[in-house]
């Protein structure tokens, strides 16, 4: 399992322009960690809401997956 820091390094290499300054790099890193924290909080909330029902939890994760996929399509289409 990769740590959040290791995932950040991969993300940074994939999307950060070589010309990015320290301010942009710091803000992107903060946003990356904030996104991870939000996803973790959502996962914990879903665990509380779904209790022992795996189908409910799976449905919640599927909805979040679909939202992320739509956002990716919106980025590619220039809408986000």
N, C-alpha and C positions, 0 to 999 in steps of 0.2 A: 504494500500500500504506500502510495506517495503522500508525503506531508503536504500541507497547504503551501509551504514555502517552495517545495519542489514543483508543485503544480504551477505556482506563479512564475517560476523560472521558465518553464515550457511555454506558458502563455506569453510571457514577455518576449521570448525569442520569436514566437510565431506572429505577433501583431505589433510590437513596438518598433517604430522606425529608428534606424541607427542614429538619426539626427535629433532624436527626442532629448529634451533638456531634463535636468533633474526635477524641476517642478512637475512636468508632465509625467515623468516616471513615478514620482511619489504619489501623485493624484491617482494614477492608474493602479498602483499597488494598493492604495487605500480602498479604491472602488472594488478591486478584485477580492480583497479580504472582506469587505462589507457584503459583497454578493455571496460569498461563502457562508458568512454568519447568518445572512437572511435565509439561505437554503437550509442550513442546519436548524434554525429556529422553526422553519416550516415543517421540516421532517419531524421534529419533536412535537409540534402541535398536531400533526397528522397522527402520530403514534398515540397521543392522548385522545384524539377524537375518534379514531377507529377502534381503539381498545384491542380486543383480541380478534377483530374481524379483518382478515387479510384482504378480502375483496374490497372493502371500503378503502383501506390504505392503498391498494394497488390502483384503484380508480382515482384517488387524489394525486398520486404520483404521475399517472397517465395525463391528467389535466395539466399539471405543471410542465410535463414534457412537451405536450402539444403547444402550450403557450410559448415555451422557449423556441420550438421549431418554427412557429409562426413569426416570432421576432426575427429569427435568422432569415426567413424569407423576406420579411419587410426590409431588413438591411440590404439584402441583395437587390431588392427592387427600388431602393433609394427612399423608402418611406420611413425609415428609422435611423 
